[in-house]
Amino acid sequence: MVVHTGTYDSGSQTESRFNNMQLVVYYSNSADTTPPDITDPDPLLFHSLSGLTASFQVTAADASGIYRVLIIYDDTRTNSWKNLDLAYNSGSGKWEGSLLLKGNIEYLVQAVDNNGNVGTLLETAEDLSGIGAEYGSEWTAPMTYLIALPDADGDSLRTPTKISMPA
């Protein structure tokens, strides 16, 4: 079993560690240990944004079939990770779903095949000291994507808020 205890964004050099976790364990008697393939949409993203609704489309494949595809996201307002199960759309051949956003999120994509193997797109980079010297090793972490809501009203606040004033 591999458990990632956090994420690291090499662009912003931001590390996020999990305070607590809930796990789902998939068990199989199959000799198949190959994780499903997730098609990397680079340079596009797995999501599109319309207003405050993020729509996701993921292409995943495995010889045993795909059991489920998930968007695992960090709700940056509450600093808690949640997941969204996508549904298979036979018309498009993709796993799809949408999420109404209340603020910025960072997410990763996972696919689980019918034999319990989990696939995740990964990023790898040199392990560096605080001054940028190479340690001679590499780190690997799930590839994450950011959805930053635009500042629609020009008040420099990205997260939409509704304030009710007492009468």
N, C-alpha and C positions, 0 to 999 in steps of 0.2 A: 504494500500500500504506500502511496505517496500522498503526503498531506502538505499543501503549501500553507504556511502559517501567516502569510501576508503577501503583499505585492510591492513591486518597486517600479516606479516610472523613471526610466533613464533620461527622458527629456527634461523633466522638472527636477530630477534627482530627489524624488519624494518617496519615502518608504511608508507603507501602511501595514500595520500588524494587527491581527485579529485578537480581540480580547477573549472571545469565547466562540465555540463552533458546535454545530450540530451536523452529524454525518449520516449519510445513507450508505449502507454496505451492500454491494451487489455480489452475489455468490453464484458460481457456476461450476459444473463438473466438466465443462468443455476444455479441450486442449488448446483452444483458440485463445491466445493472449495478445492479439493484435488490436490496438485501439482503432476506432473508426476514424476515417479521414474527414476533416472539415476543410472545405474549400476556402482558402484565404482570399477575401475579396479585394486585396490590395491593388490599386491605391484607393478603391472605394471602401466603404465601411459596411458593417452588417446592418446598419440602421439608416433610416431617413427620419427627418423631423418635420412635422406639420403642426404649427402652433406649439402646444405643449404635449403633443402625442408623438412618441417615438415608435416607429414601426420597424420590426426586425424581420429579416429574411436570411436563413442559413441553409447552405447546401452541405449535407453530410451523407457519407456512404460507408457501407461495410458489407462484406460478403454474407454475414449472418443476419443483416438487417439492422435498422436503427430502432431502438426502444424508446428513447426520448432525447430531446435537445433542449438545453436550458440556457437562459441568459442569467448570469449571476452578477448582481450589480450592487454597488456601494451607494447607498442613499447618502450623499455628502451632507445633507441637512442633519441627519440623525447619526451619521457615522456608523451605520449598521448595514451589513450585507444581507441581501434578500435574493430570491430567485423567481424567474418567470419561466414557466413551461411553455414551449412553443408547440403548435399543432401542425401536423403534416398536411400540406395542401397538394393533393395529387395533380391538380391542374398545372401548378408551377413547378412541381417536383422539389419544393423547398419547405422548410419548417418556418412557420410564420407566427407572429404575435405582436401585440402592441401594449404599450405602457403609458399611462397618463403621468407625466412628470410634474413634480412639485418643486423641483430644483435640479441642479446638476447631478449627473451620475457618472460613475466609471464602471465599466462592465467587462466581463469575459464570457466566452462561449464554450460550452461543453456538450459533447454528444456521448450517449451511452448506447452500446450495441446490444443485441439480443443475448449475448453471452456475458454481459456485465462489464465489458471493457470500456474505459472512459477515455475519450480523446479531447485534447485541449491544444489550441495553437500556443506555441511557446516562443519566447524570445530569449536569446543567450547573448551575453557580453562578457568582456574581460572583468575580472574581479580586481578592483582598484583600491588603493589606500586612500586616506583622506586628502593626500596631496597629489593624487592621480598616478601614483606608481603602480605598475602591474604586480600582482602577487604570484602570477604564473598559473592561476586557476580561472575558471569561468563560473558564472552564476546562470541559472536557468529559472525562469518564472513564467506564469501564464501571461499571454499577450493581452493587454487591456486596452480599452477604447473609451474615450471621454465624450460625453454629450454635455456641452455647455450651453445653457439657454441664453439666447440673446437678450440684451438690455433693451426691451421694447419701448420703455417710456423715458429713456435717457437719464434716469436718476442714479446711475452707476451701481445699481443693485441688480444682480443677475437673476436672483430667485424671486419669482412673482409672489407677492404677499397681498393679503386682504386684511385691512385693519377696520374693525368696527368700533366706532366711537360711541360712548354712552350718550343717551339723549338728555 
